[in-house]
Amino acid sequence: MTTTDSTLLQEAFIEARRGVGRTSPNPAVGAVLARDGEIVGRGHHTWEGVKHAEVLAIEQAGERARGATLYLTLEPCSHQGRTAPCAEAVAAAGIRRVVVAMEDPNPLVRGRGLAKLRDAGIETQVETACTAEALALNQPFVHFMNTGRPLVTIKAALTLDGKIAAPIDNTGWITSEKARAHVQELRYHTDAILTGIGTVLADDCLLTDRTARPRSRPLLRIVLDSQLRIPLTSRMVESAQSDVMVVATSLASAERRRALEDLGIRVLVADGPAGRTDVGQVVQALAAERYLSLMIEGGSKVNWAALESNAADKIFFYYAPKILGGLESLPVAGGAGKPRRADAIRFRDVTLHVITPEEFAVEAWLIKP
């Protein structure tokens, strides 16, 4: 890849990031058209805008698209969806060369878009030096296309000794205001958020995205509540606008279920072991509705259930320079735990994020059987 190619592909990434948070269930894609190193067209996809990035760049370039090079963060689509195949639009525009950061992981595309371009006589190039960046840009979309399920991340705020709550008084915060602002960024980049009824009863939380930035779909708020104990006057119920789901078991009161549904709350029945709800069934339900990502912000038992059942894919743990100690303070993952060190749940691709000079976060992927 030439220096010019590298620079212009980075411009395409800048375009793509302008659409982040506004594309789900589609990927964020950026496009740049250039002739002799000069940009003649730009575009980025948003769900509400419908048109894909390459089509927007072609429209902006007009006749200058003919003979130009198109730089894309993702392979152009080759199938009919909400829009016509972008590969056909690229060929019709007379574009001479296409440089992409990665192939589309969508089974309906996956190399077919580039094949269509080559069949039309267009030179194509997958720039593998930028593939990792492209993967990171659309991590939930890539995961969904490869597995058929949303990317599930457990987020928690911890003391240095791995505690998330004190035994008596939990007034105040474990982490700093800057760390909590960073959490809002994570919420903005996710489609759904889940907690347990214990957290709702203790904190009367809202679990909203407070960035106030536009989204392609409302953040779906989910509560695991086997007996439907959530108060009808809770802030989450009272603020619901078709964006709250409560997950119960079949033993929950039918009357209570009707009362919640009358208030616009969606109730999902997902029976799990020992009379508890099943996180795995929640993930399956989200997959059926093409939710690309789920963040779990639960308590000790919910975190363990997600880890032990392999429903979780990642962790994002914020650590504060504090120690609670004691045997009664709640650990990040409670439940039965593993009986032997050899049975410990393991992680890979560990990344450390500096949040403040005193705080850091650990991001890592679960190693699954």
URFEN-V24663 format. One record per helix or strand of 2 or more residues. SS is the DSSP state (~ for helix, > for strand). FROM is the first residue (numbers start at 1). TO is the last residue. If there is no record, write none. Layout:
# URFEN-V24663
ss	from	to
SS	FROM	TO
SS	FROM	TO
This chain:
# URFEN-V24663
ss	from	to
~	3	17
>	30	35
>	38	44
~	53	65
>	69	72
~	86	92
>	97	100
~	112	119
>	123	126
~	128	137
~	139	147
>	151	158
>	163	165
~	177	188
>	192	196
~	197	203
>	220	224
~	235	238
>	244	248
~	254	262
>	266	269
~	273	275
~	279	288
>	293	296
~	300	308
>	314	319
>	330	331
~	341	343
>	347	356
>	359	366
